[in-house]
């Protein structure tokens, strides 16, 4: 079941805070199935988790500057969230969980796209530190560079630091 306009785990609600269960379409080209995900919207940041009691999100996405529209050709009523600033995917497709209110999610996500860009963190202030990866970019030659790129897609490039370079611009 999906709840609507519920307060997030430990911060006061704002006009865009929203959470509940949604079905997220898999990105795999060969398998366009659906995964049930617990989703939380805080400001202009959408996080989704495997379970509602998970402490680490599967993904954290800044939707500032994005857009929301009805998804086409997915075999069910769904919405597509365009994410021009996301390094992992340029869009995500969600459908309602059984009995869920997809229209309320669509409205909340569309409003969040217009909010100022906030920090991309799934946690409210004081809950947990930002996730940062310290990587040895020289390890494995080209594999080190590929590792930095892959981790950067998940955590964001500003959260991956190459310890072999001076400063945090690695």
C-alpha positions in Angstrom: 0.0 0.0 0.0 1.1 3.5 -0.7 0.8 6.3 1.8 0.4 9.9 0.7 1.7 13.2 2.0 3.3 11.4 5.0 6.1 13.1 6.9 9.6 11.8 6.2 11.5 9.7 8.7 12.8 12.4 10.9 12.3 15.9 9.4 9.3 18.2 9.4 7.2 17.9 6.3 7.4 20.5 3.5 5.1 21.1 0.6 6.9 18.5 -1.5 7.7 15.8 1.1 6.0 12.6 -0.1 6.7 8.9 0.4 5.2 5.5 -0.4 5.4 2.4 -2.5 5.8 2.6 -6.3 6.7 0.2 -9.0 9.9 1.2 -10.8 10.6 0.0 -14.3 13.9 -1.8 -14.7 16.4 -0.1 -17.1 17.6 -3.4 -18.7 16.9 -3.3 -22.4 16.2 -7.0 -22.6 14.1 -7.2 -19.4 11.6 -4.4 -19.0 10.1 -5.7 -15.8 9.1 -3.9 -12.6 10.5 -3.7 -9.1 8.5 -2.6 -6.1 10.4 0.3 -4.4 9.8 2.4 -1.4 10.1 6.0 -2.6 10.8 9.2 -0.7 10.6 12.7 -2.1 12.2 15.5 -0.1 12.4 18.8 -1.7 13.8 18.2 -5.2 15.5 14.9 -4.2 13.8 11.5 -5.0 15.3 8.5 -3.2 14.1 4.9 -3.7 14.8 1.9 -1.5 14.4 -1.9 -1.8 12.2 -1.9 1.4 10.6 0.7 3.6 12.9 -0.1 6.4 16.1 0.1 4.3 18.6 2.7 5.6 20.6 2.9 2.3 18.8 3.9 -0.9 19.2 2.1 -4.2 19.4 5.5 -5.8 19.2 9.2 -5.0 18.1 11.5 -7.8 18.0 15.2 -8.1 14.9 16.0 -10.1 15.3 19.8 -10.1 14.8 21.2 -13.6 13.2 17.9 -14.7 9.7 17.1 -15.8 7.0 14.6 -15.3 4.7 13.2 -18.0 2.5 10.1 -18.6 4.7 7.2 -19.8 3.9 5.6 -23.1 4.4 2.1 -24.4 5.0 0.5 -21.0 1.9 -1.7 -20.8 0.4 0.0 -17.8 -0.5 3.4 -16.4 2.8 5.0 -15.5 4.7 8.2 -15.3 8.1 9.2 -16.6 10.3 11.5 -14.6 12.9 13.2 -16.8 16.1 13.9 -14.9 18.5 16.1 -17.0 21.0 16.4 -14.1 21.2 12.7 -13.3 24.4 11.0 -14.2 22.9 7.5 -14.2 19.8 7.8 -16.3 18.0 10.6 -18.1 14.6 9.3 -17.0 12.8 6.9 -14.6 9.4 5.2 -15.1 7.1 4.6 -12.2 3.7 3.0 -11.8 1.5 2.9 -8.8 1.6 0.0 -6.4 -1.7 -1.9 -5.9 -4.2 0.7 -4.8 -1.7 3.6 -4.9 -2.5 7.1 -6.1 -0.3 7.7 -9.2 -1.9 11.1 -9.8 -0.8 12.3 -6.4 2.7 11.2 -7.0 2.7 12.8 -10.5 1.6 16.1 -8.9 4.2 16.0 -6.1 7.0 15.1 -8.5 6.0 17.8 -10.9 6.0 20.4 -8.1 9.4 19.1 -6.8 10.9 19.6 -10.3 10.3 23.3 -9.9 11.8 23.6 -6.4 15.3 25.0 -5.9 18.1 22.4 -6.2 18.9 20.9 -2.9 21.7 18.7 -1.7 21.5 15.2 -3.1 21.3 13.3 0.2 18.7 10.8 1.2 19.0 11.8 4.9 17.7 14.8 6.7 20.3 17.0 8.4 21.9 15.3 11.3 20.7 11.8 10.4 23.8 10.4 8.6 26.9 11.6 6.9 27.1 12.0 3.1 28.4 8.9 1.3 31.8 9.5 -0.2 34.0 7.0 -2.0 37.8 7.2 -1.7 39.3 5.4 -4.7 42.8 4.7 -5.9 42.5 5.7 -9.5 45.9 4.2 -10.4 44.9 0.8 -9.2 44.5 -1.5 -12.1 45.3 1.0 -14.8 42.2 1.6 -16.9 40.1 -0.4 -14.4 40.7 2.3 -11.8 39.4 5.0 -14.1 36.3 2.8 -14.9 35.7 2.2 -11.2 35.8 6.0 -10.5 33.3 6.6 -13.4 31.0 3.7 -12.2 30.9 4.8 -8.6 30.4 8.5 -9.7 27.3 7.4 -11.6 25.8 6.1 -8.3 27.1 8.6 -5.8 27.5 11.6 -8.1 30.9 12.8 -9.3 31.4 15.2 -6.4 31.3 12.3 -4.0 34.1 10.3 -5.5 37.6 11.3 -4.6 40.7 9.8 -6.2 43.2 9.6 -3.4 46.1 9.6 -5.8 45.3 13.2 -6.8 45.7 16.4 -4.7 42.5 18.0 -3.6 39.1 16.6 -4.0 38.7 17.3 -7.7 39.5 13.7 -8.6 
